[in-house]
Amino acid sequence: MPDVKGIERVQRLRKARRERGDREMNVWVPQLIGVAIDQAVESGRFKTRQDAINHALETTFVRKEPNTVT
């Protein structure tokens, strides 16, 4: 028997994330990367796998302007 309340909770979470502009993407990662992500979480560097993956993606794909003092 499915957990109806759990299903509804996940649906609300996904809806809220969509409304704020987030996109859900499912990807397969090589074992070596998965282990590295898990180690980063276990060591306390990141709270969750999602945080670790978001950090890596942001570091790679989001350009930040350097701080310039004139």
C-alpha positions as CSV (number, residue, x, y, z in Angstrom):
1,M,0.0,0.0,0.0
2,P,1.5,3.3,-1.1
3,D,2.3,6.0,1.5
4,V,-0.3,8.6,0.3
5,K,1.0,11.4,2.6
6,G,4.6,10.8,1.5
7,I,3.6,10.9,-2.2
8,E,1.6,14.2,-1.6
9,R,4.6,15.7,0.3
10,V,7.0,14.9,-2.6
11,Q,4.5,16.3,-5.1
12,R,4.2,19.6,-3.1
13,L,8.0,19.9,-2.9
14,R,8.4,19.3,-6.6
15,K,5.7,21.9,-7.4
16,A,7.3,24.5,-5.1
17,R,10.7,23.9,-6.7
18,R,9.2,24.2,-10.2
19,E,7.5,27.5,-9.2
20,R,10.8,29.0,-8.1
21,G,12.4,28.0,-11.4
22,D,14.3,24.9,-10.5
23,R,14.5,22.0,-13.0
24,E,14.7,18.3,-12.1
25,M,17.4,16.4,-14.1
26,N,18.2,12.8,-13.6
27,V,21.8,11.8,-14.5
28,W,23.9,8.8,-14.2
29,V,27.4,9.4,-12.7
30,P,30.4,7.1,-12.9
31,Q,31.2,5.2,-9.7
32,L,34.3,7.2,-9.0
33,I,32.3,10.5,-9.0
34,G,29.6,9.0,-6.8
35,V,32.1,7.8,-4.3
36,A,33.8,11.2,-4.2
37,I,30.4,12.9,-3.7
38,D,29.6,10.5,-0.8
39,Q,33.0,11.1,0.8
40,A,32.5,14.9,0.6
41,V,29.2,14.6,2.4
42,E,30.5,12.1,5.0
43,S,33.4,14.4,5.8
44,G,31.1,17.3,6.4
45,R,32.2,19.4,3.5
46,F,28.6,19.4,2.2
47,K,25.3,18.7,4.1
48,T,23.8,16.6,1.2
49,R,24.6,15.1,-2.1
50,Q,22.4,17.7,-3.7
51,D,24.5,20.5,-2.2
52,A,27.7,18.9,-3.4
53,I,26.4,18.4,-6.9
54,N,24.9,22.0,-7.1
55,H,28.3,23.4,-5.9
56,A,30.2,21.5,-8.6
57,L,27.7,22.6,-11.3
58,E,27.7,26.2,-10.2
59,T,31.5,26.3,-10.1
60,T,31.7,24.9,-13.6
61,F,28.8,26.7,-15.4
62,V,28.0,30.0,-13.6
63,R,30.4,32.8,-14.3
64,K,31.0,35.1,-11.5
65,E,32.5,38.5,-12.0
66,P,35.7,39.1,-10.0
67,N,35.6,41.7,-7.3
68,T,37.3,44.8,-8.5
69,V,38.4,47.7,-6.4
70,T,39.1,51.0,-8.2
